[in-house]
Amino acid sequence: MKPNFIILHHTAVSRTKNNNQFRAVNTYHKNKDWGGGARCKKSKTGYYTQYHYFCDVNGLITQTGELNEVKWHAGNQNGKSIGICIAGNFDEEKPKLEQLNSLKDLLRYLREKFGFKREDLKFHREFANKTCPGENITKELIYKYMPLIEIKRDKKGGYYVCKKNANSKQKIDFDNPVEANKLILTFLTREFGVDTISEKDLDKLEDVNYV
């Protein structure tokens, strides 16, 4: 299977009812009748969970299927998507920071591996009459964790801004914040054609990730 996009789910079970949901989901999927008596097979990873990745309440992510496996998580989209499930009922609560940070790392890995673009992140509700992954999860929230550029430290303790998945980078000096902001704006203009971001906007720019 070569995935075309990612589909995000939630368990629809509040963490106040179960703060360790991975085992429960795995058991549920193992015993579930998926239609006509069909039972799912154990993955080569050793799990029955019908997502490729599961993010529990504490942010721990478990790979529950190989990426070339077809998982039963989104109907006729199964054969062309990677399924990610986050533990919680996000119609009632918001994802924890630990979950969002783990999701950020996972999405970064998948983007680099398959070349996914932002529009390749889908929600289960786009394909089914459900609210999944919950009304409190929006694309805008997730996009904050899918950065286009990163600001990193070099081996000598200095900083530079770099484009995701590219070697292009620009050194910056945070001891001079005015010049630092100008350099970041110059970098954005050169690499992404951005020319309308003011220096004040840089403080709230969602596509910048400090690592």
C-alpha positions in Angstrom: 0.0 0.0 0.0 1.2 3.5 -0.9 -0.7 6.0 1.2 -2.1 9.1 -0.3 -3.0 10.8 2.9 -3.3 10.5 6.7 -6.6 10.1 8.5 -6.9 11.3 12.1 -9.3 9.6 14.6 -10.1 9.8 18.3 -11.3 6.9 20.6 -14.4 9.0 21.7 -13.7 7.7 25.2 -12.9 10.5 27.7 -9.6 10.2 29.5 -11.5 10.8 32.8 -13.1 7.4 32.2 -9.9 5.6 31.0 -6.5 7.2 31.1 -4.7 4.2 29.6 -6.8 3.3 26.5 -4.3 1.4 24.3 -5.0 -2.1 25.7 -8.8 -1.5 25.7 -8.8 -0.5 22.0 -6.6 -3.4 21.0 -8.9 -5.9 22.8 -12.0 -4.3 21.4 -10.7 -4.5 17.8 -9.5 -8.1 18.3 -13.0 -9.3 19.4 -15.1 -7.0 17.1 -17.3 -8.4 14.4 -16.2 -6.2 11.5 -19.2 -7.4 9.3 -20.4 -10.8 8.3 -18.4 -12.4 11.1 -15.1 -11.0 9.8 -12.3 -10.7 12.4 -9.2 -8.6 12.0 -5.8 -10.3 11.9 -2.9 -9.6 14.2 -0.5 -7.2 12.6 3.2 -8.1 12.2 3.8 -5.5 14.9 1.8 -7.8 17.3 -1.4 -5.8 17.6 -5.0 -6.0 16.5 -5.6 -2.3 16.6 -6.9 -1.1 13.3 -4.9 2.1 13.1 -1.3 2.4 12.1 -0.4 4.5 15.1 -2.1 5.0 18.5 -1.4 8.0 20.7 -2.4 7.3 24.3 -3.4 9.9 27.0 0.2 10.3 28.2 1.4 11.0 24.6 3.0 7.7 24.2 2.7 6.6 20.5 2.7 2.9 19.6 3.0 1.8 16.0 0.3 -0.8 15.7 0.7 -1.7 12.1 3.3 -1.7 9.3 2.9 1.2 7.0 2.2 -1.1 4.0 -0.6 -2.8 5.8 -4.2 -2.0 5.0 -6.0 -1.2 8.3 -9.8 -1.1 8.7 -10.3 2.4 10.0 -12.0 4.5 7.3 -14.2 2.4 5.0 -13.3 2.7 1.3 -10.3 4.9 2.2 -8.5 2.1 4.0 -6.3 1.1 1.1 -4.9 4.6 0.5 -4.4 6.1 4.0 -2.5 5.9 7.2 -4.7 5.8 10.3 -3.7 7.6 13.5 -5.9 7.5 16.6 -5.6 9.8 19.6 -7.0 8.6 23.0 -9.8 10.9 24.3 -13.2 12.2 23.5 -12.5 15.5 21.8 -16.1 16.5 21.5 -15.9 16.9 25.3 -12.3 17.7 26.1 -9.2 19.0 24.4 -6.1 16.9 23.6 -3.3 17.2 26.1 -0.1 19.0 25.2 1.8 15.7 25.5 -0.4 14.2 22.8 0.0 17.2 20.5 3.8 17.2 20.8 3.9 13.5 20.1 1.6 14.0 17.1 3.9 16.7 15.9 6.8 14.4 15.8 4.9 11.6 14.1 3.5 13.9 11.4 6.9 15.3 10.8 8.2 11.7 10.3 5.4 10.8 7.9 5.8 14.0 6.0 9.5 13.4 5.4 8.9 9.7 4.6 6.0 10.1 2.1 6.2 13.7 1.1 2.8 14.5 2.5 1.5 18.1 2.2 -0.7 19.8 4.7 -3.8 19.1 2.7 -3.0 15.4 2.9 -4.0 15.5 6.6 -7.6 14.4 6.7 -10.1 13.9 9.5 -12.3 10.8 9.8 -15.4 13.1 9.7 -14.5 14.0 6.1 -15.4 10.5 5.1 -18.1 9.4 7.5 -21.1 10.9 9.3 -19.2 11.4 12.5 -17.5 14.2 14.4 -14.3 12.1 14.6 -11.7 13.1 15.7 -13.9 15.5 17.7 -15.1 19.0 17.4 -12.2 20.3 19.6 -9.6 19.1 17.0 -9.3 21.5 14.1 -6.9 21.7 11.2 -5.7 25.0 12.5 -4.8 23.4 15.8 -2.9 20.5 14.1 -1.2 22.9 11.6 0.6 24.5 14.5 2.4 21.2 15.0 3.3 20.8 11.3 6.0 23.5 10.9 7.3 24.7 7.6 10.5 26.1 9.1 12.5 25.4 12.2 14.9 27.5 14.3 17.7 25.3 15.6 20.9 25.6 17.5 24.2 24.8 15.9 27.1 22.9 17.5 28.7 26.2 18.6 25.6 27.4 20.4 24.4 29.8 17.7 21.0 29.8 16.0 19.9 29.4 12.4 16.5 29.2 10.6 16.0 26.4 8.1 13.4 25.2 5.7 11.9 21.8 6.4 13.4 19.0 4.3 16.0 21.2 2.8 19.5 22.3 3.3 18.8 26.0 3.0 19.4 27.9 6.2 20.1 31.4 7.5 22.1 32.3 10.7 20.3 34.6 13.1 21.4 36.5 16.2 18.8 36.6 19.0 20.9 39.0 20.9 19.6 41.5 18.4 15.9 40.7 18.1 15.1 43.4 15.5 17.7 42.1 13.1 16.8 38.5 13.9 13.2 39.2 12.9 14.3 40.9 9.7 16.5 37.9 8.8 13.6 35.5 9.5 11.3 37.6 7.3 14.0 37.7 4.6 14.3 33.9 4.8 10.5 33.4 4.5 10.3 35.7 1.5 13.2 33.9 -0.3 12.1 30.4 0.4 8.3 30.6 0.4 7.5 33.8 -1.5 6.1 35.4 1.7 6.2 39.2 1.5 3.3 40.3 3.6 4.4 39.3 7.1 5.3 42.2 9.4 7.8 41.9 12.2 5.0 41.9 14.7 3.4 38.9 12.9 6.6 36.9 13.4 5.8 36.7 17.1 2.6 34.7 16.4 3.7 32.9 13.1 2.2 29.4 13.5 4.6 27.9 10.9 7.7 28.6 13.0 8.8 25.8 15.3 11.5 26.3 17.9 13.4 23.1 18.5 
